[in-house]
């Protein structure tokens, strides 16, 4: 088995990669706010990983029970991490975000929430933004919320382009076409980058701006017939780029 196939199986298909990218983005904002803590970063990764595993395997009758047990264990570990390193208020915030994720991803509520036209883009952006602007911070940060929400919402749109022939719910590519969807993504990510310039520390805003430029390019070349790795690796990587750039350039 080639290295690429191994990476796809054990990193991308296992949901580890998307969880790491979400965790990296949160770590970027933690550093920018000077509140970086390893237990918090571990909490975020566990939350993302258990959530994406649940989303992927909830229809798999053979694996669902094992995933459910694993998620329960993750929940217990998360509660311990929060109570040991934070407080009850942080636990409440974490619980609200988890419930929001379950409301969207759970199969038994699928017809009520996930089937709402055009919701996916902004709902995914909302949950990621709440982690970056509310869960990891003592108080809600509106600037980080908007930067994260617009940035992640823009990155979800290429995935809608990828899935437009298979989606059974109305998405932006189906409603307005691929080119107008890309324009919408450009607009969202441009505003996010602009906010980053004004509200983030210079070193962090520079790293985020470079990420925005790379994201523009990847959105531009997004097509329905691109390889799966184009979206699940390259587009997904945009979430982790701000932290990686900061580690290699900004320090």
N, C-alpha and C positions, 0 to 999 in steps of 0.2 A: 504494500500500500504506500503511495507516494506521500511526501510531506504535506502537500496541499490537501489531499484527502483526509489525512490524519488531523490536520488543523480544522478542516470543515466538520469532522465528526466530533472531536473532543473540545473544540472551542466554540464554533458557531452553532452547530446543531444542538449542543448541550445547553445553550443559552448563557454560557459563561461569558462569551465575548460581549454581548449586548449589556450584560450586567456590569462588566468591568468598565465599559464606556460610560454608562450612567454614573458609576461610582467615581470615575476619573473627573467627570464634569462637576460633580458635587465637591470633590477634593479641590478642584480649581477655585471654586468660590469660597471654600473654607480657608484656603491660603490667602485669598484676596482680602477676606474679612479678618485674617489673623486669628482664627479659631480652630486651626487644624488639630484634630485628635484622632489617633488610630482606632480607638473603640467606636467612634462615630462613623468612621469610614467603613469599618467592618459591618456595622449595623446597616448601613446603606447597601452594601454589596449583598448581604443576606436578604434584605427586603426585595431588591431587584431580582435576585436569582430565584428565590422561592416564588415570586410573582410570575416571572416569565415561564418557569417550569410548569406552574399550575395552568397558565394560559395554553401552553403547547400540548399538555397531556390530559386535559380535562375530558377529552372525547375518547381517549384510549382506555378502554375498560380493563385491559390487562395491567396497565401501569398506573392507572389513576389512584388506586388505593395506596400504593407505595409512595407516590408523590404526595398524597394527602398526609401520610404519616411523616414524611420528610418535612413538609411545610409546618406541621404542628411542632416538630422539634425546632425548626427555624424560628417559629413564633416564640417558643419558650426561651431560646437563646437570646432573641432580640429583646424580650422583656427584661431578662437578667442584665443584659448590656446597658439598657436604658436606666434601670433602677440603680445599678451600681455606679454608673458614670454620669447620670444626669438627674432627672427628677420626674415626678408624676405628670407634670405638665407636658414634658417631652414625650412621655408615654401616650398621653391623650392625642397629641399631634400625630404621632406615628400610627396610632390606631385609626384615626380618621383617614389618613392617606391610604392605609391598607384596605379599608372599607370602600373607598373610592375606586381602588383598583379592582376589587372583587365585584363591585356593582357593574363595572364595564365588561369584565372578562368572564364572569361566571355564566355557564351555559344556560342555567335556569332563569336568568334575567336577560338573555340574549335578545329576545323579541322586544323588550321594553327599552333598552338603552343602546346596545350595540347596533341595532337596526335603524337608529335615527340617522337620517341622511346627513352627511358632512360632519358628523360629530367626532369621528375617530381622530382627525388631525388635531383638533384643539383639546380633546380630552386627554390624549397621551401627553401633549405639551403641558397641560394643567398638572397632572400628577408628577411629572419630572420637575416642573417649576416649583411646586410646593415643597418638594424635598430640598431643593437648592435654596429657597428663599424663606422657608418657614421651619422645616424640621431641624436643620442643622444650626439655625440661628436662635439666639435668645428671644428675638422679636422679629415679626414679619418685615421683610425688606422688599418694598414695592419695585425698586429698580431691578434687583436681581430676578424677581419674579417675572417681570416683563421681558428682560433679556433672555431668560431661559425659556419662557413660554413661546415667544416668537421664534427663537432659534430652533427648538425641538419641533414645533409645529411645521416649520419650513422643511425640516429634514424628514418628516413623515410623508410629505407629499410625493417624493420620488417612489416611496413604497406603494403609494396608491397608483402611481403610473405603472409600476411593475404588476400590480394585481388587478388592473382595470378590466381585464378580460374574464376574470374569475369571480370578481366581487358580485354578491347578490344584493348589495345595498348601494345607494347612490353616493358616489364619491366625486371629488372635484374633477378628475380627468374624465369621468363619464359625463358629468354635467356640462363642463365648459371646454373640454378638450385638453390635450396634453400641453400645447404651447401656452395657453392661458393659465394652466395650472403651474407651469414653470414661472410665469410672470408673477403669480401670486406668491410663490416660494421666494423669488428674488426680493419682492417687496417686504415680506415678513423678515427675511434674514438681513436685509439692508437696514431696516428700522432697529433690529436687534443689535447690529454692529454699531449703529449710530449711538444708541443708548449706552453701549459698552464704552465707547470713546468718552462720553460725558461723565459716566458714573463709576467706572472702574479705575483703579490705580493705573498709572501710565504703563508699567511693565505688563500688567494683566490685560489692559485694553489693547496693547500692541499684539500680544499673543492671540487674543480673541479676534482681532481684525484680520490677522493672517488666516485664521480658521475660516472666517466668513468668506474670504477670497477663494480658498480651496473648495468650500462648500458651493459657492457660485458655479465653479467649474464642473463639479460633480453633478449638480442639478441640471446644468446645461446639456450634459451628455447622457442624461437619464432617458432611457427608452424602454418600451415594454419588452423588447426582445433582447435586452442586455442579459448577460450571465447573472445567475443568482448571486455570485460572489461580488458583483459590482455593488449591489445594495447591502447585502448582509455583512460585507467586510468594509468596502471603501466608503460608502455613505454612512454606515454605522460608525466608522472610525472618526468621523467629524466630531462626535460628542466628546471623544477623548483627546482630540488634538490640542485644545487650549492648555490642558495640564501638561501634556507631553512637550509642547513648545516652551512652556514656562520652565520646565525642568531642564531642558537642553539649552535654552536661549536666555530666559529671563532671570535665572538665579545669579 
